[in-house]
Amino acid sequence: MSPEKKENRLIAQNKKAFHDYFIEETFQAGISLAGTEVKSLRAGRCNLKESYIRIEGGSAFVEGMHISPYDHGNIFNKDPLRKRRLLLNRREINKLRAAIEKEGYTIVPIKVYFSRQYVKMDIALAKGKKLYDKRETMAKKDQQRQIQREFAARI
């Protein structure tokens, strides 16, 4: 494995977020985790599908992120769906809070990965798509796929 790949090893990705939302801006945040949760993440046992970010007081929390219990963790395992604190600086939290007070904005997790030995999460400030926007996006992707097929057939 190249050193670049080892530094940012992807654990989980929320593909549904790109389908359901227009991504306006992304932020990188650390996650406060227990030891057995990190071991479970190293095994790739994480799900972001139904997760979302909530700002309470002066902190941001991710809720609904499922980290499966570590097999050898016994009594040290935590609840798989507990809310976990995100490590963001005050300026970023204030910017996110101001944005979600606007109509239609939300904060969604995009991916979880290892950056060296730390677990990081990319979160996005997003605006919800309407049904016709989703159809338009799917049509563009289909069109791009068709162009790629035709281009590959010519070569």
Secondary structure as GFF3:
##gff-version 3
##sequence-region A 1 155
A	DSSP	alpha_helix	3	7	.	.	.	ID=ss1
A	DSSP	beta_strand	8	13	.	.	.	ID=ss2
A	DSSP	alpha_helix	15	20	.	.	.	ID=ss3
A	DSSP	beta_strand	21	31	.	.	.	ID=ss4
A	DSSP	alpha_helix	35	42	.	.	.	ID=ss5
A	DSSP	beta_strand	46	47	.	.	.	ID=ss6
A	DSSP	beta_strand	52	56	.	.	.	ID=ss7
A	DSSP	beta_strand	59	63	.	.	.	ID=ss8
A	DSSP	beta_strand	66	67	.	.	.	ID=ss9
A	DSSP	three_ten_helix	74	76	.	.	.	ID=ss10
A	DSSP	beta_strand	84	87	.	.	.	ID=ss11
A	DSSP	alpha_helix	90	100	.	.	.	ID=ss12
A	DSSP	beta_strand	105	115	.	.	.	ID=ss13
A	DSSP	beta_strand	118	128	.	.	.	ID=ss14
A	DSSP	alpha_helix	131	154	.	.	.	ID=ss15
###
